[in-house]
Amino acid sequence: MTADTSSPLDAVKTAGALLSFGLAHNWTFEQGFKKHNAGAIIHGYDHTVSFRTVLAYSFGQLLRAIARLNAGHLRKAFAWIDYKLFFRADRVHSDSEFGVTGRTTASPLTTPLVGCQRQSRPL
């Protein structure tokens, strides 16, 4: 029996896509994933996040930066720009609500990941 020498980074580098659930206002994981695998398609799902909520979040962070003289909040004040720059082309954010909610909703997961090819690898 051979020992598995693959690392989590190897998995990132060989993945065809990333499905991410619950972005909130922090997509640094998705950005890091894309940095290590430029060819991967990224789909982020969070119905509580939209460009409008990111703008409101950014404004709140700007006010906090001024009130607390905190550079960390000032960096987060530009989240709206980061959102617009990151989520485009093969990096998609869906603000549709889906799942078990007691009502029938269409799941965005029924749409295939365009450009993603299945690769079979030995386990």
C-alpha positions as CSV (number, residue, x, y, z in Angstrom):
1,M,0.0,0.0,0.0
2,T,1.4,3.4,-1.0
3,A,1.1,6.4,1.3
4,D,-0.8,9.3,0.1
5,T,1.7,12.2,-0.3
6,S,-0.8,14.7,-1.7
7,S,-1.4,17.9,0.2
8,P,-4.4,20.2,0.4
9,L,-2.5,22.6,-2.0
10,D,-2.2,19.8,-4.5
11,A,-6.0,19.4,-4.4
12,V,-6.4,23.1,-5.0
13,K,-4.0,23.1,-7.9
14,T,-5.7,20.2,-9.7
15,A,-9.4,21.1,-9.0
16,G,-11.5,22.2,-11.9
17,A,-13.8,24.3,-9.8
18,L,-14.6,25.6,-6.3
19,L,-18.1,25.7,-4.9
20,S,-18.1,28.1,-1.9
21,F,-21.1,28.5,0.4
22,G,-21.4,31.4,2.9
23,L,-19.1,34.2,1.6
24,A,-20.3,36.9,4.0
25,H,-18.1,39.9,3.2
26,N,-14.9,37.9,3.1
27,W,-13.8,36.1,-0.1
28,T,-10.1,35.8,0.7
29,F,-10.3,32.0,0.6
30,E,-11.7,32.2,-2.9
31,Q,-9.0,34.7,-3.9
32,G,-6.3,32.5,-2.5
33,F,-7.8,29.5,-4.3
34,K,-7.7,31.4,-7.6
35,K,-4.1,32.5,-7.0
36,H,-3.0,28.9,-6.8
37,N,-5.3,27.7,-9.6
38,A,-5.9,30.4,-12.2
39,G,-7.8,28.0,-14.4
40,A,-10.4,27.0,-11.8
41,I,-14.0,28.2,-12.0
42,I,-15.3,29.7,-8.8
43,H,-19.0,29.8,-7.8
44,G,-19.8,31.5,-4.5
45,Y,-23.2,31.2,-3.0
46,D,-24.6,33.5,-0.2
47,H,-28.1,35.0,-0.5
48,T,-27.2,37.5,2.3
49,V,-24.6,39.2,0.1
50,S,-25.2,41.5,-2.8
51,F,-23.4,44.5,-4.3
52,R,-25.8,46.6,-2.2
53,T,-24.9,44.9,1.1
54,V,-21.2,45.0,0.2
55,L,-21.5,48.8,-0.4
56,A,-23.3,49.2,3.0
57,Y,-20.6,47.0,4.7
58,S,-17.9,49.2,3.1
59,F,-19.5,52.4,4.2
60,G,-19.7,51.0,7.8
61,Q,-16.1,50.0,7.7
62,L,-15.1,53.5,6.6
63,L,-17.0,55.1,9.5
64,R,-15.3,52.6,11.9
65,A,-11.9,53.5,10.4
66,I,-12.6,57.2,11.0
67,A,-14.0,56.7,14.5
68,R,-11.4,54.2,15.7
69,L,-8.4,55.4,13.6
70,N,-8.0,51.8,12.5
71,A,-6.2,50.9,9.2
72,G,-7.8,47.4,9.2
73,H,-11.3,48.9,8.9
74,L,-10.0,51.3,6.3
75,R,-8.8,48.4,4.1
76,K,-12.3,46.8,4.5
77,A,-13.9,50.0,3.3
78,F,-12.8,49.2,-0.2
79,A,-14.6,45.8,-0.2
80,W,-17.0,47.0,-2.8
81,I,-14.2,47.6,-5.3
82,D,-12.7,44.2,-4.5
83,Y,-16.1,42.6,-4.9
84,K,-16.5,44.1,-8.4
85,L,-13.0,43.2,-9.4
86,F,-13.1,39.6,-8.2
87,F,-16.6,38.4,-9.1
88,R,-16.5,38.5,-12.9
89,A,-15.9,36.1,-15.8
90,D,-15.3,32.6,-14.3
91,R,-15.7,33.9,-10.7
92,V,-19.4,34.0,-10.1
93,H,-21.4,35.1,-7.0
94,S,-25.0,34.0,-6.7
95,D,-27.2,35.8,-4.2
96,S,-30.1,33.3,-4.8
97,E,-31.5,31.6,-1.8
98,F,-31.8,27.9,-2.1
99,G,-32.0,24.8,0.0
100,V,-34.4,23.4,2.5
101,T,-36.6,26.4,3.4
102,G,-40.0,24.9,3.5
103,R,-40.8,26.2,0.1
104,T,-39.9,25.2,-3.4
105,T,-37.0,27.1,-4.8
106,A,-34.8,26.5,-7.8
107,S,-31.3,25.4,-6.9
108,P,-28.5,27.2,-8.8
109,L,-26.6,23.9,-8.5
110,T,-28.7,22.4,-11.2
111,T,-26.8,24.6,-13.7
112,P,-23.6,22.9,-14.8
113,L,-20.3,24.6,-14.2
114,V,-19.5,25.8,-17.7
115,G,-16.0,24.9,-18.8
116,C,-15.5,22.5,-15.9
117,Q,-14.4,19.0,-17.0
118,R,-14.6,16.0,-14.9
119,Q,-11.4,14.3,-14.3
120,S,-11.2,10.8,-12.9
121,R,-8.2,10.1,-10.6
122,P,-7.4,7.0,-8.6
123,L,-8.4,7.3,-4.9
